[in-house]
Amino acid sequence: MSDLSPFTYEYDGERLSGVYGGAGDDRPGAVTAVVLHGAGNGSKERLLPLLGEFTARGCRALAFDFSGHGESSGALGELSLRRRFEQAVAVIDAHTPADGPLILVGFSMSGQTVADLAAHYGERAVALGLCAPAVYAAEAWDVPFGEGDGRFSEIIRTPDSWRKAPALDALRAYEGRAVLVVPGTDTVIPPEVTEAVQDSLAVHARYARLELPDADHWLGLWLRDHADDRREFVTALLNGPDQ
C-alpha cells in the first residue's frame, strides 16, 4: 500500500515492526484504525488491504507485529495476553494523536486484546471490530504462551474457563459502535464463545453482526482476498449498524 509507511518501535526489549499511514496532521479529528492480527502465524502483512480501505475513507491506519510474529523480534512462546496489551498500548500511544478517536479491530486472539484496549481507552474507542474473537479466563492473562503444552494451554483448554472472562465484562460496558464478524465455519472458536461475545455487545453497544457464510476462522486472509466483504466491514465500522 503506497500510502502506508513502515516503522519500528523499541519496547520492553523488543523491536516491534509496524506500518501506518492515512490522513495527515492537518486532520486532528481523523480517526485512527488500529488493526491487530491473531495468534500462530498471524502478522500485519495480511491486513494491509484492510488498512488501505480505512485510509481510502480518510482515516489514519496502523498495524504492527506482536513480538514473536512477522518482522518483530522476540520469541512467540514468551508472549502473553498481558504483553500483547502492553505492546499495543505502547505502539498506539507512540503513533496516534493524543486523545484522538480510535477504531480497534482484532482477529481471533486479538479479540481479547481489543476488549482490553476498549476498557483502557474508554471514550476514545469509538468503534470495535471483532473478527472471530477469542476471550480468555483471567488466570491466563499473565501466563506466557509457551510451546502449546504449558500452563497457558492448560488454562484455555479447561472446559468453560472463558465464561468469566474479564473481556466479556469490558464488552458489556462498551457503549460505542461494534461489529462482530462471524465466519460460516470456525474450527477454532466455539460457537458458545461467539454468542457470549454477541450477548455482551448487545448490552450497551450499537452493535451489528456481519456473517460471512463461505469464510473460515482465518478472516484476515478472507478480508484480504474479498474486497466486497472488506468494504462492507469498514462501512459498518465507520457508519454504524443503522446506516
C-alpha positions in Angstrom: 0.0 0.0 0.0 1.7 3.2 -1.2 0.1 5.4 1.5 1.5 3.2 4.3 4.9 3.7 5.8 6.9 1.2 7.8 8.2 1.9 11.3 9.9 0.1 14.1 9.3 0.7 17.8 11.5 -0.4 20.6 9.5 -1.6 23.7 10.3 -3.8 26.6 13.4 -5.2 25.0 11.7 -6.0 21.7 11.7 -4.4 18.3 8.2 -4.1 17.0 7.6 -3.8 13.3 4.6 -1.8 12.0 3.0 0.2 9.3 1.0 3.4 9.5 -0.5 6.0 7.1 -3.5 8.0 6.2 -4.8 11.4 7.0 -2.1 13.9 7.8 -1.5 16.1 10.8 -3.8 18.7 9.4 -6.7 16.5 10.2 -6.6 16.4 14.0 -10.1 14.9 14.3 -9.4 12.0 11.9 -10.0 8.6 13.5 -7.2 6.0 13.6 -8.0 2.4 12.8 -5.7 0.0 14.8 -5.8 -3.5 13.2 -4.4 -6.3 15.3 -3.5 -9.8 13.9 -4.3 -13.1 15.6 -2.0 -15.8 17.1 0.0 -18.5 15.5 1.5 -17.3 12.1 -0.6 -14.1 12.1 1.1 -10.9 11.0 0.4 -7.4 9.8 1.0 -8.4 6.2 -2.3 -10.0 5.5 -4.0 -6.9 7.0 -2.6 -4.3 4.5 -5.7 -4.3 2.2 -7.9 -3.7 5.2 -5.7 -0.8 6.3 -5.8 0.6 2.7 -9.6 0.5 2.9 -9.5 2.7 6.0 -7.1 5.2 4.6 -9.1 5.4 1.4 -12.0 6.6 3.6 -10.0 9.4 5.2 -8.8 7.6 8.3 -5.4 7.0 9.7 -4.5 3.3 9.9 -2.0 1.4 12.0 -0.9 -2.3 12.3 2.1 -4.0 13.8 3.5 -7.4 14.5 3.4 -8.5 18.1 6.7 -9.8 19.4 7.5 -13.3 18.0 5.4 -12.6 14.9 6.2 -11.3 11.4 9.1 -8.9 11.3 9.2 -8.2 15.1 11.8 -9.6 17.4 11.2 -11.9 20.3 10.0 -15.5 20.9 6.3 -16.3 20.5 6.4 -18.6 23.5 7.4 -15.7 25.7 4.4 -13.6 24.6 1.3 -13.4 26.8 -2.0 -11.7 26.8 -0.7 -9.0 29.1 2.4 -8.4 26.9 0.1 -8.2 23.8 -2.0 -5.5 25.6 1.1 -3.6 26.8 2.7 -3.7 23.3 -0.5 -2.4 21.7 -0.8 0.4 24.1 2.8 1.4 23.6 2.5 1.4 19.8 -0.8 3.3 19.8 0.4 5.9 22.2 3.6 6.5 20.2 2.0 6.6 16.7 -1.5 8.1 17.1 -2.6 11.6 18.0 -3.0 12.1 21.8 -6.7 11.8 22.7 -7.7 11.1 19.1 -10.6 8.7 18.3 -9.7 5.0 17.7 -11.3 2.2 15.8 -10.0 -1.1 17.3 -10.1 -4.2 15.1 -8.9 -7.6 16.3 -8.7 -11.0 14.8 -9.1 -14.2 16.9 -6.8 -13.8 19.9 -6.8 -10.1 19.4 -10.5 -10.0 20.2 -9.3 -10.3 23.8 -6.7 -7.5 23.2 -9.4 -5.2 21.7 -11.6 -5.7 24.7 -8.6 -4.9 27.0 -7.9 -1.8 24.9 -11.5 -0.7 24.9 -11.5 -0.7 28.7 -8.2 1.2 28.7 -9.0 3.9 26.2 -12.6 4.4 27.2 -14.5 7.0 25.1 -11.5 7.2 22.7 -12.6 3.8 21.3 -15.4 4.9 19.0 -15.8 1.5 17.3 -14.7 -2.1 17.8 -14.3 -4.7 15.0 -14.2 -8.3 16.4 -13.4 -10.9 13.8 -13.9 -14.5 15.1 -12.8 -13.2 18.5 -11.4 -15.2 21.4 -11.7 -14.4 25.1 -9.8 -16.0 27.9 -10.0 -16.7 31.6 -8.5 -14.1 34.0 -5.9 -16.7 35.1 -4.4 -16.8 31.6 -3.7 -13.1 31.4 -0.1 -13.1 32.7 1.0 -16.6 31.6 3.5 -17.0 28.7 2.0 -18.9 25.8 4.9 -21.4 25.8 5.0 -24.3 23.3 1.5 -25.5 23.5 1.9 -27.9 26.4 2.3 -25.5 29.3 0.1 -23.7 31.9 -1.5 -21.3 29.3 -2.7 -24.2 27.2 -3.9 -26.0 30.3 -6.0 -22.9 31.3 -7.6 -22.3 27.9 -8.4 -26.0 27.4 -10.2 -26.2 30.6 -13.9 -26.5 29.7 -15.9 -23.3 30.1 -12.9 -21.4 31.6 -13.7 -18.5 29.3 -17.2 -17.9 30.8 -16.0 -15.5 33.4 -13.5 -13.8 31.1 -12.9 -10.1 32.1 -13.1 -9.3 28.3 -16.8 -10.1 28.4 -17.3 -7.6 31.2 -15.4 -5.0 29.1 -17.6 -5.6 26.1 -20.8 -5.4 28.2 -19.6 -2.0 29.4 -18.8 -0.7 25.9 -21.2 1.9 24.5 -19.7 2.7 21.1 -20.2 1.1 17.7 -19.3 -2.6 17.4 -19.2 -5.1 14.5 -18.9 -8.8 15.2 -17.7 -10.7 12.1 -18.7 -14.4 12.1 -17.5 -16.9 9.6 -19.7 -19.7 8.3 -17.2 -22.3 9.5 -15.0 -21.8 12.6 -13.0 -24.8 13.9 -11.1 -22.6 16.4 -13.6 -20.5 18.3 -16.6 -22.5 19.9 -20.0 -21.1 18.9 -20.7 -20.6 22.6 -17.9 -18.1 22.8 -19.2 -16.2 19.8 -22.7 -16.0 21.3 -21.3 -14.8 24.6 -19.4 -12.0 22.9 -22.6 -11.1 21.0 -24.7 -11.1 24.1 -22.1 -8.8 25.8 -22.0 -6.3 23.0 -25.8 -6.2 22.8 -26.0 -4.8 26.4 -24.9 -1.2 25.5 -23.0 -1.1 22.2 -24.5 0.0 18.9 -24.0 -3.5 17.6 -24.1 -5.3 14.2 -23.3 -8.9 13.3 -21.7 -9.4 9.9 -21.9 -13.1 8.7 -19.6 -14.4 6.0 -21.1 -17.8 5.2 -18.3 -19.0 3.0 -15.4 -17.9 5.2 -13.5 -19.9 7.8 -11.8 -18.8 11.0 -8.9 -17.0 9.2 -10.8 -13.8 8.5 -7.7 -11.7 7.9 -7.0 -13.8 4.9 -10.6 -13.8 3.8 -10.9 -10.0 4.0 -7.6 -9.6 2.2 -9.0 -11.6 -0.7 -12.6 -10.4 -0.8 -12.9 -6.7 -1.4 -16.7 -6.5 -1.2 -16.7 -8.0 2.3 -13.8 -5.8 3.3 -15.7 -2.7 2.2 -18.9 -3.8 4.0 -17.0 -4.3 7.2 -15.3 -0.9 7.1 -18.5 0.8 6.2 -20.3 -0.7 9.2 -17.4 0.3 11.5 -17.4 3.9 10.2 -21.2 4.5 9.9 -22.7 2.2 12.5 -25.2 -0.6 12.2 -28.1 1.8 11.4 -26.6 3.1 8.2 
